[in-house]
Amino acid sequence: MNHKHNLFGDNIMEFPKTVRKHCPFCRTHEEHQVKRVKAGGRAKAAFKKGDRYRRVKMNNGYGGTPYPIQANSKRYGVKTSKKVLIKLICGKCGKAHQYNLGRARKFELVQKD
């Protein structure tokens, strides 16, 4: 894993396309193929009509949302980085498991030298 920082503070994480990690299914250390996990779509069950109406009703009216975020707080605004989640596919058994790499602005899979 290689972190590069330039003058503008862009956090670029480089990760090899194949790594030797522990496979929980084989219970041994094997070569794993690395793929990035893409974000899932919108959860359909969580946005049923009743839930949506309740949320809209709660946020309407005087005062707006019941849980306001102050402009001067640390949580205000948009985050500039996303958490990187990778899928490790075992070369021996072919089963996959996920691994969290933490936050990075940019993530690249590179060929190992």
C-alpha positions in Angstrom: 0.0 0.0 0.0 1.4 3.3 -1.0 0.1 6.8 0.0 1.2 9.7 -2.2 0.7 13.3 -1.1 1.2 16.3 -3.3 1.3 20.1 -2.6 -2.5 20.3 -2.8 -3.1 17.6 -0.2 -4.6 15.0 -2.6 -4.5 11.7 -0.9 -3.9 9.0 -3.5 -3.9 5.4 -2.3 -2.2 2.9 -4.5 -2.9 -0.8 -3.9 -1.5 -3.8 -5.7 -3.9 -5.9 -7.9 -2.8 -9.1 -6.2 -1.9 -9.5 -2.5 -1.1 -12.4 -0.2 -3.6 -12.4 2.6 -5.3 -14.8 5.0 -8.3 -16.6 3.5 -10.9 -17.3 6.2 -12.4 -20.1 4.2 -9.1 -22.0 3.4 -7.6 -20.9 6.7 -4.3 -20.3 5.1 -2.4 -17.4 3.5 -3.0 -17.3 -0.3 -2.7 -15.0 -3.2 -5.9 -12.9 -3.6 -7.1 -10.9 -6.5 -8.2 -7.4 -5.5 -11.3 -5.6 -6.8 -13.0 -2.4 -5.6 -16.5 -2.8 -4.1 -18.9 -0.5 -5.8 -21.5 1.4 -3.8 -24.9 -0.3 -3.8 -28.1 1.2 -5.1 -30.8 2.9 -3.1 -32.4 0.6 -0.5 -36.0 0.1 -1.7 -37.3 -1.3 1.6 -36.1 1.7 3.6 -38.0 4.2 1.4 -41.5 2.8 1.7 -44.2 5.4 1.2 -45.0 5.6 4.9 -41.4 6.1 5.9 -41.0 8.8 3.2 -44.1 10.7 4.3 -43.1 10.5 7.9 -39.7 11.9 7.1 -41.2 14.7 4.9 -43.7 15.6 7.6 -41.0 15.7 10.3 -38.8 18.0 8.2 -41.6 20.4 7.2 -42.9 23.3 9.2 -41.3 25.8 11.5 -37.7 25.0 12.4 -37.1 22.5 9.6 -35.3 19.3 10.5 -35.5 18.2 14.1 -31.7 17.4 14.1 -30.0 20.5 12.7 -26.3 20.6 12.1 -24.7 24.0 13.0 -22.6 25.7 10.3 -19.6 26.0 12.6 -19.6 22.3 13.6 -17.1 19.8 12.3 -19.8 17.7 10.7 -21.1 20.6 8.5 -20.5 20.3 4.7 -19.5 17.5 2.4 -16.7 15.1 3.0 -13.9 15.2 0.5 -13.0 11.5 0.8 -14.7 8.2 0.8 -14.0 4.9 2.6 -12.3 2.4 0.4 -13.8 -1.1 0.5 -12.1 -3.9 -1.5 -13.1 -7.4 -2.3 -10.4 -10.1 -2.0 -11.0 -13.1 -4.2 -9.0 -16.2 -3.1 -6.8 -17.8 -5.8 -7.2 -21.3 -4.2 -10.9 -21.7 -3.4 -12.3 -18.7 -5.4 -14.4 -17.4 -2.5 -14.4 -13.7 -1.7 -14.3 -11.6 1.4 -14.2 -7.8 2.0 -11.6 -5.7 3.6 -11.9 -2.0 4.6 -8.8 0.2 3.8 -10.1 3.4 5.4 -10.5 6.8 3.9 -8.8 8.1 0.7 -9.7 10.8 -1.8 -8.4 8.7 -4.7 -7.8 4.9 -5.0 -5.9 3.1 -7.7 -5.1 -0.5 -8.3 -1.6 -0.9 -9.6 0.5 -3.8 -11.0 3.0 -5.1 -8.5 6.6 -4.9 -9.6 
